[in-house]
Amino acid sequence: MREAVIQAARATRPLALAVALAFGSILFITVLLFTVTVTVAVVGAVLLPETVLLIRRLAGAKRRLVTEWTGQEIPEAYLPLTGPLLARLGAVARDPCTYADLRWMVLYYFYGCLGLLAVPLWLVGLIADGAWCGLLRHRPAVLPLIGRLADLDAAWSAALLRPPRGAQLSLRVAQLTQTRAGAIAAHEAELRRIERDLHDGTQARLVSLSMRIGLARRAIGTDEESARRLLDDAQRQAEEALTELRHVVRGIHPPILSDRGLPGAVRALAGGSGLHVTVTADQLDKGPRAPAAVEAAAYFVVAEALTNAARHSGADRAEVQLTRTAAGLRVTVRDDGKGGAPETAATAGQEAGGTVRPGTTTSGTVPPGTGLPGMHRRVAALDGTLTVTSPPGGPTIIEAELPCAW
């Protein structure tokens, strides 16, 4: 009897919340009908995306209740409602989950009040099951019905709130479109940087080199000392131009990756970072290498993470782990700094396809314009994910998952 009472009490909570949510949905349907009616008159078009967002929040609350009761998570696959009004209206109309949520809300109008049956069941159950168990030594028969009501509510809601078959595909297409846009923007920015470096640095030095060689040719036979001095300057200019060219090439694909592989290149980064860095890459020292693009992305993630840790976080130590996984390559960089990666960088990363753990994106450590958004874009271009965990006080943990075939 005691176990039946405890189980019934546990089931009563989600049922009570379900009833409250049902009454909320009843009121909301009225608001929705009003919104749709006004939308026909064009004025309400502004309200439609906001109304859909509220429906998503109600559906999300129900998903969490079902997950809490059953232990099985119900995924979400909503298209993002961002951009100008016409783009948001288009996303509302294209998203299969919009219609699935509406169907759930309409049906929930009828079955959401199942929890009200728990009130008479409690009254009857405490008396009937008390006598049934106390006098006749039988198992409770009425109170367990409350748990079955909660099971029934959860089963129906889970079936209705699961994303439709086309929703995952639509979300994936939207993500890939956004990722492609980020990759194109990153590529264009990289081309502009290379062009600027070549124009402002290497090209200027080569022009100066050509002028000095021309002056030296004129001075030969008339002023040997000036010719020698001009040739010395020309040689110095040539060496500086070569150095700048190496710097530009290193920014495109570090030669050390080709020479030493990713573990050796990362260890070289660690040695020159100014921090005490521990590198673990035992799984990658042997066996096949990852594709060049994946190695380059991993290298730049580690380089940016160590640079940020050394310049901005006040860290003394860092750990780098390179792990071969079934799906690809995992890169984890952890430092003992003060944490607090900025919200602006985190938001930019999420727009590029990355993720940021809740409660870890406060302002403070990394100033605007540093490498977090760039890391997100570089990883997202390979269909990977970047997770930044940086609570105030630290530690900061940056983890990149880069898919690839070994």
C-alpha positions as CSV (number, residue, x, y, z in Angstrom):
1,M,0.0,0.0,0.0
2,R,2.8,2.4,0.9
3,E,4.5,1.8,-2.5
4,A,1.2,2.4,-4.3
5,V,0.7,5.7,-2.5
6,I,4.2,6.8,-3.3
7,Q,3.9,5.8,-7.0
8,A,0.5,7.6,-7.2
9,A,1.9,10.7,-5.7
10,R,4.8,10.6,-8.1
11,A,2.3,10.2,-11.1
12,T,0.1,13.0,-9.8
13,R,2.8,15.7,-10.3
14,P,3.1,15.3,-14.1
15,L,-0.7,14.9,-14.4
16,A,-1.3,18.1,-12.5
17,L,1.2,19.9,-14.7
18,A,-0.4,18.3,-17.8
19,V,-3.8,19.7,-16.7
20,A,-2.3,23.2,-16.2
21,L,-0.7,22.9,-19.6
22,A,-3.9,21.8,-21.1
23,F,-5.8,24.8,-19.8
24,G,-3.0,27.0,-21.1
25,S,-3.3,25.4,-24.5
26,I,-7.0,26.0,-24.5
27,L,-6.4,29.7,-23.9
28,F,-3.6,29.7,-26.4
29,I,-5.8,28.1,-29.2
30,T,-8.1,31.1,-28.8
31,V,-5.1,33.5,-29.2
32,L,-3.9,31.4,-32.2
33,L,-7.3,31.6,-33.9
34,F,-7.4,35.3,-33.3
35,T,-3.8,35.6,-34.8
36,V,-4.7,33.6,-37.8
37,T,-7.8,35.7,-38.4
38,V,-5.9,38.9,-38.1
39,T,-3.2,37.4,-40.3
40,V,-5.7,37.1,-43.1
41,A,-6.0,40.8,-42.9
42,V,-2.2,41.1,-43.3
43,V,-1.7,43.1,-40.1
44,G,-1.3,40.0,-38.0
45,A,1.5,38.6,-40.1
46,V,3.9,40.2,-37.7
47,L,2.4,38.2,-34.9
48,L,2.5,34.8,-36.6
49,P,6.2,33.9,-36.0
50,E,6.0,35.0,-32.4
51,T,2.9,32.9,-31.9
52,V,4.7,29.9,-33.4
53,L,7.6,30.5,-31.0
54,L,5.1,30.4,-28.1
55,I,3.7,27.1,-29.4
56,R,7.2,25.7,-29.5
57,R,7.8,26.7,-25.9
58,L,4.6,25.0,-24.8
59,A,5.5,21.8,-26.8
60,G,9.0,22.0,-25.4
61,A,7.6,22.1,-21.8
62,K,5.4,19.0,-22.6
63,R,8.5,17.2,-24.1
64,R,10.4,17.8,-20.9
65,L,7.5,16.5,-18.7
66,V,7.3,13.4,-20.8
67,T,11.1,12.9,-20.6
68,E,11.0,13.4,-16.9
69,W,8.2,10.7,-16.5
70,T,9.4,8.1,-19.0
71,G,13.1,8.7,-19.1
72,Q,13.0,8.8,-22.9
73,E,13.9,12.1,-24.6
74,I,11.8,13.4,-27.5
75,P,14.0,15.2,-30.0
76,E,13.3,18.6,-31.5
77,A,13.9,19.5,-35.2
78,Y,12.6,23.0,-35.6
79,L,13.7,25.3,-38.4
80,P,15.2,28.5,-37.0
81,L,13.0,31.5,-37.1
82,T,15.5,34.2,-37.8
83,G,16.0,37.1,-40.3
84,P,13.4,39.5,-41.8
85,L,9.7,38.9,-41.5
86,L,9.2,37.3,-44.9
87,A,12.0,34.8,-44.1
88,R,10.4,33.9,-40.7
89,L,7.0,33.5,-42.3
90,G,8.5,31.2,-44.9
91,A,10.2,29.1,-42.3
92,V,6.9,28.8,-40.4
93,A,5.2,27.6,-43.5
94,R,7.9,25.2,-44.5
95,D,8.6,23.6,-41.1
96,P,6.8,20.3,-40.8
97,C,7.0,20.6,-37.0
98,T,4.7,23.7,-37.1
99,Y,1.9,21.5,-38.2
100,A,2.8,18.6,-35.9
101,D,2.7,21.0,-32.9
102,L,-0.6,22.4,-34.0
103,R,-2.0,18.9,-34.3
104,W,-0.7,18.1,-30.8
105,M,-2.2,21.3,-29.3
106,V,-5.6,20.6,-30.8
107,L,-5.7,17.0,-29.6
108,Y,-4.3,18.0,-26.2
109,Y,-7.3,20.3,-25.9
110,F,-9.3,17.0,-25.4
111,Y,-6.9,14.5,-23.7
112,G,-4.9,17.0,-21.6
113,C,-7.5,17.0,-18.8
114,L,-7.0,13.3,-18.1
115,G,-5.2,14.3,-15.0
116,L,-8.4,15.6,-13.5
117,L,-9.4,11.9,-13.0
118,A,-6.6,11.6,-10.5
119,V,-8.7,13.6,-7.9
120,P,-11.5,11.1,-7.6
121,L,-9.1,8.2,-7.9
122,W,-7.2,9.6,-4.9
123,L,-10.4,9.8,-2.8
124,V,-11.6,6.3,-3.8
125,G,-8.1,4.8,-3.7
126,L,-7.1,5.8,-0.2
127,I,-10.4,4.3,1.1
128,A,-10.8,1.3,-1.1
129,D,-7.2,0.3,-1.4
130,G,-6.7,0.9,2.3
131,A,-9.5,-1.6,3.2
132,W,-8.5,-3.9,0.3
133,C,-4.9,-4.1,1.4
134,G,-5.4,-3.8,5.1
135,L,-8.2,-6.3,5.6
136,L,-8.0,-8.7,2.7
137,R,-4.2,-8.4,2.1
138,H,-4.6,-7.8,-1.6
139,R,-2.5,-5.6,-3.8
140,P,-3.8,-2.0,-4.4
141,A,-6.2,-1.8,-7.4
142,V,-7.3,1.9,-7.6
143,L,-4.2,4.0,-6.9
144,P,-2.1,2.3,-9.6
145,L,-4.6,3.7,-12.1
146,I,-3.1,7.2,-11.5
147,G,0.2,6.0,-12.8
148,R,-1.5,4.4,-15.8
149,L,-3.1,7.8,-16.5
150,A,0.3,9.4,-16.5
151,D,1.6,6.6,-18.8
152,L,-1.2,7.1,-21.2
153,D,-0.8,10.9,-21.3
154,A,3.0,10.5,-21.9
155,A,2.5,7.9,-24.6
156,W,0.0,10.0,-26.6
157,S,2.1,13.1,-26.2
158,A,5.3,11.4,-27.2
159,A,3.6,10.0,-30.4
160,L,2.3,13.4,-31.3
161,L,5.4,15.5,-30.5
162,R,7.9,13.4,-32.3
163,P,9.3,15.3,-35.3
164,P,7.7,14.2,-38.6
165,R,9.8,12.2,-41.0
166,G,10.6,15.2,-43.2
167,A,11.5,17.5,-40.3
168,Q,15.0,16.1,-39.7
169,L,15.7,16.4,-43.4
170,S,14.5,20.0,-43.5
171,L,16.5,20.9,-40.4
172,R,19.6,19.2,-41.9
173,V,19.2,21.2,-45.1
174,A,18.9,24.4,-43.2
175,Q,22.0,23.6,-41.1
176,L,24.0,22.7,-44.2
177,T,22.9,25.9,-45.9
178,Q,24.0,27.9,-42.9
179,T,27.3,26.0,-42.6
180,R,28.0,26.5,-46.3
181,A,27.4,30.2,-46.0
182,G,29.8,30.4,-43.0
183,A,32.4,28.4,-44.9
184,I,32.1,30.7,-48.0
185,A,32.4,33.8,-45.7
186,A,35.5,32.3,-44.0
187,H,37.0,31.4,-47.4
188,E,36.4,34.9,-48.7
189,A,37.9,36.4,-45.6
190,E,41.0,34.1,-45.9
191,L,41.4,35.2,-49.6
192,R,41.2,38.8,-48.6
193,R,43.8,38.3,-45.9
194,I,46.2,36.5,-48.3
195,E,45.7,39.2,-50.9
196,R,46.3,41.9,-48.3
197,D,49.4,40.2,-47.0
198,L,50.8,39.7,-50.5
199,H,50.0,43.3,-51.6
200,D,51.1,45.2,-48.5
201,G,54.1,43.0,-47.7
202,T,55.6,40.7,-50.2
203,Q,54.7,42.7,-53.3
204,A,56.1,45.9,-51.8
205,R,59.3,44.2,-51.0
206,L,59.6,42.7,-54.5
207,V,59.1,46.1,-56.1
208,S,61.8,47.5,-53.8
209,L,64.0,44.6,-54.7
210,S,63.5,45.2,-58.4
211,M,64.4,48.9,-58.0
212,R,67.6,48.1,-56.1
213,I,68.7,45.6,-58.7
214,G,68.1,48.1,-61.5
215,L,70.1,50.8,-59.6
216,A,72.9,48.4,-58.9
217,R,73.1,47.5,-62.6
218,R,73.5,51.2,-63.5
219,A,76.2,51.6,-60.8
220,I,78.3,48.7,-62.0
221,G,81.5,50.0,-63.6
222,T,81.0,53.6,-62.3
223,D,80.4,53.2,-58.6
224,E,81.3,49.7,-57.4
225,E,80.7,50.6,-53.7
226,S,77.2,51.8,-54.3
227,A,76.5,48.8,-56.5
228,R,77.7,46.4,-53.7
229,R,75.6,48.3,-51.1
230,L,72.5,48.1,-53.3
231,L,73.0,44.4,-54.0
232,D,73.3,43.8,-50.2
233,D,70.0,45.6,-49.7
234,A,68.5,43.6,-52.5
235,Q,69.6,40.3,-50.9
236,R,68.1,41.5,-47.5
237,Q,64.8,42.4,-49.3
238,A,64.7,39.0,-51.0
239,E,65.2,37.2,-47.7
240,E,62.4,39.3,-46.0
241,A,60.1,38.6,-49.0
242,L,60.8,34.8,-48.6
243,T,60.0,35.0,-44.9
244,E,56.7,36.8,-45.6
245,L,55.8,34.3,-48.2
246,R,56.5,31.4,-45.8
247,H,54.2,33.2,-43.3
248,V,51.4,33.5,-45.9
249,V,51.8,29.8,-46.9
250,R,51.9,28.8,-43.2
251,G,48.5,30.5,-42.7
252,I,47.0,28.4,-45.6
253,H,48.3,25.0,-44.6
254,P,51.2,24.8,-42.1
255,P,54.1,22.9,-43.6
256,I,54.8,21.3,-40.2
257,L,51.6,19.3,-40.6
258,S,52.9,17.6,-43.7
259,D,56.4,17.1,-42.2
260,R,55.4,15.9,-38.7
261,G,51.8,15.0,-38.8
262,L,49.1,16.4,-36.5
263,P,50.6,15.1,-33.2
264,G,54.1,16.5,-34.0
265,A,52.7,19.8,-35.1
266,V,50.6,20.2,-32.0
267,R,53.5,19.4,-29.8
268,A,55.5,22.1,-31.6
269,L,52.6,24.5,-30.9
270,A,52.6,23.5,-27.3
271,G,56.4,24.1,-27.0
272,G,56.1,27.6,-28.3
273,S,52.9,28.6,-26.5
274,G,54.4,30.1,-23.3
275,L,52.3,27.7,-21.2
276,H,53.1,24.4,-19.6
277,V,51.1,22.2,-22.0
278,T,50.6,18.5,-21.8
279,V,49.8,16.8,-25.2
280,T,48.1,13.4,-25.3
281,A,48.0,11.9,-28.8
282,D,48.9,8.3,-28.4
283,Q,46.1,7.0,-30.6
284,L,47.3,9.2,-33.6
285,D,51.0,8.5,-33.4
286,K,50.3,5.2,-35.3
287,G,47.8,4.2,-37.9
288,P,46.2,6.1,-40.7
289,R,46.2,9.9,-40.7
290,A,43.1,12.1,-40.9
291,P,42.4,14.0,-44.2
292,A,44.5,17.1,-44.6
293,A,41.5,19.4,-44.2
294,V,40.6,17.8,-40.9
295,E,44.2,18.0,-39.6
296,A,44.4,21.6,-40.6
297,A,41.2,22.4,-38.8
298,A,42.3,20.6,-35.7
299,Y,45.7,22.4,-35.8
300,F,44.1,25.8,-36.0
301,V,41.7,25.0,-33.2
302,V,44.6,24.1,-30.9
303,A,46.6,27.1,-32.0
304,E,43.7,29.6,-31.4
305,A,42.8,27.9,-28.1
306,L,46.4,28.1,-26.8
307,T,46.8,31.6,-28.0
308,N,43.6,32.8,-26.2
309,A,44.7,30.9,-23.1
310,A,48.1,32.5,-23.1
311,R,47.0,36.1,-23.9
312,H,43.6,36.5,-22.2
313,S,42.8,33.8,-19.6
314,G,45.7,34.2,-17.2
315,A,46.3,30.4,-17.5
316,D,49.6,28.7,-16.5
317,R,48.8,25.2,-17.7
318,A,46.9,23.6,-20.5
319,E,46.1,20.1,-21.7
320,V,45.6,19.0,-25.3
321,Q,44.0,15.7,-26.1
322,L,43.8,14.3,-29.7
323,T,41.5,11.3,-29.8
324,R,40.6,9.0,-32.6
325,T,36.9,8.2,-32.4
326,A,34.6,5.9,-34.5
327,A,33.1,9.0,-36.1
328,G,36.3,11.0,-36.6
329,L,38.7,13.1,-34.6
330,R,38.1,14.8,-31.2
331,V,40.2,17.7,-30.1
332,T,40.0,18.8,-26.5
333,V,41.9,21.8,-25.1
334,R,41.6,22.6,-21.4
335,D,43.3,25.5,-19.6
336,D,43.3,26.5,-15.9
337,G,42.6,30.2,-16.6
338,K,39.8,32.4,-15.2
339,G,37.2,31.4,-17.8
340,G,34.3,33.5,-19.0
341,A,34.3,33.2,-22.8
342,P,32.2,36.1,-24.1
343,E,28.6,35.8,-25.2
344,T,29.2,37.5,-28.5
345,A,31.8,34.8,-29.5
346,A,29.5,32.1,-28.4
347,T,26.5,33.4,-30.3
348,A,28.6,33.7,-33.5
349,G,29.7,30.1,-33.0
350,Q,26.2,28.9,-32.6
351,E,25.2,30.7,-35.8
352,A,28.1,28.9,-37.5
353,G,26.9,25.5,-36.3
354,G,28.7,25.2,-33.0
355,T,27.3,24.7,-29.5
356,V,27.9,26.3,-26.2
357,R,26.9,24.7,-22.9
358,P,24.2,26.7,-20.9
359,G,25.5,29.1,-18.4
360,T,29.0,29.3,-19.7
361,T,28.9,32.3,-22.0
362,T,29.5,35.3,-19.8
363,S,31.6,38.3,-20.8
364,G,35.1,38.9,-19.5
365,T,38.0,36.8,-20.8
366,V,38.2,36.8,-24.5
367,P,37.7,40.3,-26.1
368,P,35.7,40.8,-29.2
369,G,37.4,39.9,-32.5
370,T,39.4,36.9,-31.2
371,G,39.4,33.4,-32.5
372,L,36.3,31.7,-31.1
373,P,33.9,32.6,-33.9
374,G,36.6,31.7,-36.4
375,M,37.1,28.3,-34.8
376,H,33.4,27.7,-34.9
377,R,33.2,28.5,-38.6
378,R,36.3,26.4,-39.5
379,V,34.9,23.4,-37.6
380,A,31.3,23.9,-39.0
381,A,32.7,24.0,-42.5
382,L,33.7,20.3,-42.1
383,D,30.2,19.5,-40.6
384,G,31.8,19.3,-37.1
385,T,30.8,20.8,-33.8
386,L,32.6,22.9,-31.3
387,T,31.6,23.1,-27.7
388,V,33.0,25.8,-25.4
389,T,32.6,25.4,-21.7
390,S,33.9,28.5,-19.9
391,P,32.2,29.3,-16.5
392,P,33.5,32.4,-14.6
393,G,36.5,31.2,-12.6
394,G,37.4,28.6,-15.2
395,P,38.4,26.2,-16.4
396,T,37.8,26.7,-20.1
397,I,37.3,23.6,-22.1
398,I,37.1,23.7,-25.9
399,E,36.1,20.5,-27.6
400,A,35.9,20.0,-31.4
401,E,34.4,16.9,-33.0
402,L,35.6,16.6,-36.6
403,P,34.0,13.8,-38.6
404,C,36.2,11.9,-41.0
405,A,36.8,8.3,-42.3
406,W,39.9,6.6,-41.1
